[in-house]
C-alpha cells in the first residue's frame, strides 16, 4: 500500500454522517437543501458525508438523482463517500465510475442484493467489478447482516490483493462483528481502516477495536453530541480513563435514540427527530405513505426530550469539548 492511498484514507477518519435526502411535499429530492445540510454538518466538524447509503434512501432514488446529488456535493467542496447500493452489479459499478469521474473522496461498497446475494462467488465478482471501475477512489466494504452476506477475512484479503483502493471495512453487525473485523481483518495493517457502522457500538468500536471512524445516523440530528462521543472514544483508546468513563456515560444516554439506527425505520425516525430539533428540511419523506406511527413518533420525541435534559445537566460536556 502506498502513502498516496494512506493519505486518501483520511476521508474515513472521524465522525461521518450518512446524509439523509431532503424532499419536497411532492417527494422530489431537494438537492439545494442536500448541499446546505452537508455544509452545515461539515461546519460542525464532521470529516465527510456518505451519500447514498441507507440513510440516503437509495432504493427510492433514480440513478440520475443519485448522480446529481453526488455531483452537487462534490461541486460544493464537500468530501463525499459514495454508496454503491444497487440491485444490478453493473449499476453499482456505474455509480463507482461516476464517483471517480466527478472527484468523490471515497466509496462505500454495498454487497450484491436481491440476486445471488448469498453466493460468495457472486459477491466476489460484484466487489471486484465495483473496485475495478474506480481504482483511484479509496473504498470500504460495507458489512451488514441486513444484506444477507458477510464479507469474511478470506474474501476481503483476496480482494485487497487485486485492488489496492480497498482500504477498509465498515461493520454494521454489532459488537461481536466489530471484534471479528478488528481481530481478523483491520488490525493486520496500519493502512486499513475499521469504521463503526451502527450508532450503538461507538465506544466498543473505537476504544476497544481500533476503529478510526464512525458512520452515523444520529449525528445528522445531534452532531455536536456525536462529535463529543467520537472525541471521548478516541481519547479512551489512547488510554484516558476519565474519557472512557464519560464516553460510556454519553453512549448510555444516547442509546434510546442511537438504537433507532439499527431498525428498518431509521430514516423516518431521524427525519422526525431533525424536525423536532427545528429542521424543516426533513419534514417530508420520499414516499407519502412512509410515516412513523403515532406511538413511534411519540416514543422518539420523548426520548429526545430526555436526552436533551440529560445533556444539559451532564458534567462531561466541558471535558468532551476539550481537544
Helices and strands as residue ranges (DSSP letters): H 3-8, G 9-12, E 14-18, H 31-44, E 48-50, G 54-56, G 58-60, H 63-75, E 80-83, H 89-102, E 106-110, H 120-133, E 139-143, G 145-147, H 153-162, E 166-171, H 175-184, G 186-188, E 193-196, G 199-201, H 202-203, I 204-208, E 213-216, G 218-220, H 223-237, H 241-258, G 259-262, H 266-276, G 280-282, H 294-313, H 317-321
